[in-house]
Amino acid sequence: MHRRRIRGTIETVKGVKITRPAFALLFVAWVVVTLYPDPLVLGRSIQNLRHPDIDAAAVARLARQLPDKPALIERAVLGSVLPYSYDWQTAGVPWYFPTTRDALRQKSGDCESRAVVLAAILRAKHIPYHLVMSIDHIWVDYPGKQQNSLENDAVAIGGDNGDGSLFALHWPKDFDPWNEVQNQVGLYWTPMPLARKALLLGGLLFISLWNALAAALRNARSAPLALRPLPCPKRRPAAAAVLPGRLAPGGERV
């Protein structure tokens, strides 16, 4: 059995066709299912990114316990209120954008969790603020906020005006591709559980080799008969010899 490549399609004699777009779809589907076993988590995160849930009522009691200076509030949130942890550790996924109540319930989180809680506290205290986002970070800007290497206007790609509106995205002024690659690896790949890494890479490898494995199996089953070992013929038992003086099978004496 042979294979014919026709217009980007691998066609077997059996008529099974696997197109290149189908392979691309399998790749994407496997990545999504492996990283997000519950795709609704990804959907909610995207929705929360588009419309951040800044719930002042959820932090009302906490806000009363904190000082009124934004810098001191931020220090408390980044310290004792929400210690840093990766989304892999808190939500079991590479990226998760929580609501205010979700972040408080987890009691730790990354920049998204800290940003929504800090913003909610500032709103509860009637302190103006707005959310700012870079390619790999999100933070809260407020009056008197001191910029640093991670949180500054040059790396920002968008923000809101504090009323929950959509982020207005733009290209950052300061963009280092190699630095961004390192940041993405450190945020999403390095803390990824080993079992999930093996599952992801193993599935992608299997999909990549599917055509080759299937073709090899089909060729092995349909190999020419000349190349296959012939079965040994069964030997018939030899006829018994008739000795002189004995009766032959017909009853005659020999």
N, C-alpha and C positions, 0 to 999 in steps of 0.2 A: 504494500500500500504506500502511496506516495502523497506528498502534500503539494498543493499549488497555491502560490501567492497571487491573489487577484485583487487589485485596487486596494491594497492595504489590509486585505482580509486573508486569514489563513483558513483554507477550505480543505476539508478531508473528504475522502471518498464517501464517508458516511453522511456528509452534508452538514456537519456541525461547523458553525461559523462563529468565530470570536473576533470581533472588530477591535481596532485600536481604541475608539471611544469607549467601548465596553471595558477594556482594561483600565483606562483612566478612571472610569466610574468606580470600578472595583477598588482601585488604589484609594480614592477619596473616601469611599464608604468604609473601607477597613480602618483607615486612619481615624475617622470620626467615631466609629463604634468602639475602637480600642481606647481612645482617649476619653470618650464620653459614652460610657455604657448606657446612660440615660440621656438621650439627646435633648430632653427638655431642660436640663441644667444649662446647656449651652444657649438654648433659646432664651431662658430667663436672664442669663448674664448679658446677652446682647440687648435685651429690652432695658435692663437696668443701666447699661452703659448709655443708651440713647436718652433715657429719662431717669437719672439717678434718684434713688429713693432716699431723700433727706428727711427723716422723721424726728422732729423736735420732741414730740411727745414720748418717744421711746427712750430718750436720754434726759428727760426732765429731772428725775431724781439725781442722776449723775451730774448734771449741769450745776445743780445747787451746791454740790460738794466741791466744785472746782473754782479757782479764782476767776476774775473777770478779764485778765490780760490774755489776749489770744496766744502769745508766745508761751505762756505758762500752761495754758490749756493744751496746746500742741505737745509740749514736753510730757505732760501727764498721759495723753492718749498714746503717744509713741512708746511710752515706758510701761507703766503699771496697768493701764486700762486695756491695751491691746498689744502685747508683745508680738514681735514679728514671727510669722511662720508662712511657709509656702502654701499655695492653694492645693498642692498635692497632699499636704499634711492635714489641712482643714476640711477640704471638700473632695479629695480623691480625684481631682481633675487638674489639668495644667493651668487653666485660667478660669476664674470665677469672680463675677462681680455681684456682691451680696447686697441685700437691703440693710438698712440700719439695724433692724432687729436680728437679722441673721448674723451680722458681724458681732453684735453683743452676745449672742447665744454661743458663738464659737469661742469667744474669750481670747482669740488671737487671730492674726491675719496678715495679709500683705498690704500693699499700698492702697488698693481699692477699699478694703475693709476699714483701714485707718482714716481714709479720706472721708467716707460717708459718715463715720461716727464724729470726727472732728467738725465737719460741716454742720451736722445736726446739733452739736453742742453750741456752736457759734450762732446758729439760727435761734436756738432756745434762749440765748442771752442777747439776742437782737444785735449781734455784731455782724457787719457786712462781710461778705466773703464771695469768692467764686472758685470753682474747680478748674484746674489746669491739667492738661495731659500732654505727655511726651510719647514717643514710640513705645517705651517700656516702663512708664511710670505715670502716676497721677498724684496730685497734691492739692492742697487748699491754699489759696492766696488770700490774705487779709491785710488790713492796714498795719504797716510796720513790719511786714514779712521780710526777712532777710534772704536774699537769693544765695544759692550755693551751686556747686558744679552739677548737681543732680536736678535742682529745681530752679530754673531761670528761663527768661523769655527766649533765649537763643535756641533751646532744645524743645520748646513747646510746639505742639502741632495743633492745639485747639483748646477750647475751654467754654464755660458757660458764664452767665451773668448772675448766678445765684438763685435763679427762679426755676431751675429744673428744665430749662430749654435744651435743645439739641446742641451738641458740640459743633462749633464752627471749625472745620479742619483746614489746615494749611501746611505747606512743607516747612520743616524747621530750618532755621538759619544756620545752626551748627549741627552737621550730620557727618558722622564718621562710620562708614560701612563696617569696617573690621571691628570697631568697638561695639556696634550694635549686634553683630553676629555673636560676639562673646557674651554680651548681656543676655541675648535670647537663649543661648545654650545654658548659661548659669541659672536662668529663671525657670526654664521649662524642661530641659533635658537632664541636667545634673541631679535635681531632686526627684526625678521620676523613679518610681519603684522598679527594681530590677526585673521583676516578673512581667510588668507592663512593657518594659523595653524589649524583653525577649518575645513577648506575644506580638508586639508591633512589627519588629524586624522579621520575625519568622513568617508572619502572614504576608508581608510585602515580598519576601523572597519566594514564597510559594506561588504567589500570583505572578511574579516575574518569570518563573520557570514553568508555568502551567503548560504552555504550548509545547515546550521541549519535552517535558515529562509525558504528556499525553501522546505526542508523536512517537516517542521511544516505546511506549507501551503498545501502541497500535502496530508499529513495525515489528515488534517482537512477536505479537500474536499472528501476524500475517506473513511471516517469513516464508520464502520458497520451500517447497517440500524437499528439494534436493539438499538443502542445508540442514534439514532435520534428520536425526538418526532414525533409520528404518527399524521397525520392530522385527525381532528375530522370529522366523517361521517356526511353527510348532512341529516337532518331529513326530511322525506316526510310528507306532511300535512295529518292529519287524515281524514278518510272519514266522510262525514256529516251524522249525525244520521237521520233516517227517523221516524217521529212521526206517531202514529196511525191516520188514516183518511187522511193522505197525500198521494199523488201519488209518487210511487217509480220511479226511473229513467226509468224503462221499461214501465211506463204508467199504471201499475196495482195499484189498491187501496189496501192499507194495512189494 
